[in-house]
Amino acid sequence: MEKEVSKTTSVFVNHAAIAWHESRRKWIGDKSQKSKTMAKDPIISWSTTYDELLSTNEPFSEPIPLPEMVDFLVDIWHDEGLFD
């Protein structure tokens, strides 16, 4: 009588990668819902200084998009000679 050998095949699931992609989706939002034709006014005024941003603990009136914040910081760093 032959014994049946049962083989259990396990499939690797990268839970950390799944959680990362889920967090990223929340961060960037659903791009299909955003209109690319209408440009939105920036939240940070062109005259805002770095010190003005740091001088208050008040939250912004609305979330600042990451690209806008990066542009703001790069401009400040250029002005201060910290970014080439």
trRosetta pair geometry for C-beta under 8 A, 3 or more apart (Angstrom, degrees):
i j d omega theta_ij theta_ji phi_ij phi_ji
13 18 7.4 -4 169 -23 92 135
14 17 3.9 29 121 18 120 117
14 18 6.5 150 97 -18 69 84
15 18 5.5 -53 -148 37 36 114
15 19 6.2 36 154 -19 68 105
16 19 5.8 -55 -147 38 30 110
16 20 6.3 34 152 -23 64 106
17 20 5.5 -51 -145 34 32 114
17 21 6.4 30 157 -16 65 104
18 21 6.0 -56 -149 38 29 107
18 22 6.3 30 152 -19 63 109
19 22 5.6 -56 -148 37 31 114
19 23 6.3 32 154 -18 66 105
20 23 5.8 -56 -149 37 29 109
20 24 6.2 30 153 -20 65 108
21 24 5.5 -52 -144 37 32 114
21 25 6.4 39 154 -24 64 102
22 25 5.7 -50 -150 31 30 113
22 26 6.7 30 151 -17 62 103
23 26 5.7 -55 -154 35 34 112
23 27 6.3 35 149 -22 67 107
24 27 5.4 -54 -147 35 34 114
24 28 6.2 9 164 0 70 108
25 28 6.6 -64 -137 48 25 92
25 29 7.8 125 169 -57 53 4
25 30 7.8 31 -177 -74 89 64
26 29 7.6 20 -178 -73 25 45
27 66 7.7 35 164 -35 105 135
28 31 7.0 -19 142 -50 106 98
29 33 7.3 -95 155 55 105 113
29 34 7.0 85 111 -43 126 121
30 33 4.5 57 97 6 107 112
30 34 7.5 163 97 -17 61 87
31 34 5.5 -56 -151 30 47 113
35 38 4.8 33 107 26 126 100
42 45 7.4 153 97 -89 106 22
42 46 7.3 95 63 -55 141 74
42 68 5.6 158 -140 -142 96 127
43 60 6.3 53 158 178 131 135
43 61 7.3 -162 -157 56 106 92
43 62 6.0 -130 -118 70 133 95
43 63 7.9 -139 -57 101 171 32
43 64 4.9 -139 68 -106 139 80
43 65 7.6 143 4 9 121 77
43 68 6.4 93 31 130 93 159
44 48 5.1 -99 -177 38 88 149
44 53 7.8 -7 -129 -84 121 119
44 64 6.2 39 -34 -127 101 131
44 68 6.3 156 19 154 107 112
44 69 7.4 114 -18 -93 141 58
44 72 5.3 5 89 -89 160 145
45 48 4.6 120 61 -31 82 96
48 52 5.3 -125 -162 74 76 136
48 53 6.5 73 162 -51 116 93
48 72 7.5 -16 81 -145 116 127
49 52 4.6 104 56 0 77 101
49 53 7.4 -139 98 -3 47 83
50 53 5.8 -54 -158 33 36 112
50 54 6.5 22 151 -10 68 110
50 76 4.8 92 -59 -138 122 145
51 54 5.8 -64 -145 45 34 105
51 55 5.9 40 157 -37 69 110
52 55 5.8 -51 -138 24 28 116
52 56 7.7 0 172 1 56 105
53 56 7.7 -92 -172 39 24 89
60 63 6.9 118 78 -102 123 19
60 64 5.7 60 44 -36 175 98
64 68 5.5 -121 178 83 90 119
64 69 5.1 98 124 -58 122 103
65 68 4.6 87 66 6 87 107
65 69 7.2 -164 91 -6 44 86
66 69 5.7 -58 -146 38 34 109
66 70 6.2 34 157 -20 69 106
67 70 5.7 -53 -144 37 32 112
67 71 6.3 35 156 -20 65 105
68 71 5.8 -52 -149 35 31 112
68 72 6.4 33 152 -21 63 106
69 72 5.5 -53 -149 35 33 115
69 73 6.3 29 156 -16 67 106
70 73 5.9 -57 -146 39 30 107
70 74 6.2 30 156 -19 66 108
71 74 5.9 -56 -144 37 28 110
71 75 6.4 31 156 -20 63 106
72 75 5.9 -58 -154 34 28 111
72 76 6.6 25 151 -16 64 106
73 76 5.6 -54 -148 37 35 112
73 77 6.1 33 154 -18 68 107
74 77 5.6 -54 -144 40 31 111
74 78 6.3 36 154 -23 64 103
74 83 6.0 -128 -149 116 66 169
75 78 5.7 -52 -149 33 30 112
75 79 6.5 29 153 -18 63 106
76 79 5.7 -57 -151 36 31 112
76 80 6.3 11 157 -3 66 112
77 80 6.0 -65 -142 48 30 100
77 82 4.2 -92 -157 74 83 102
77 83 3.5 63 128 -12 120 120
78 81 7.7 35 -179 -71 29 27
78 82 7.8 -84 -52 49 19 68
78 83 5.4 -60 -67 66 58 106
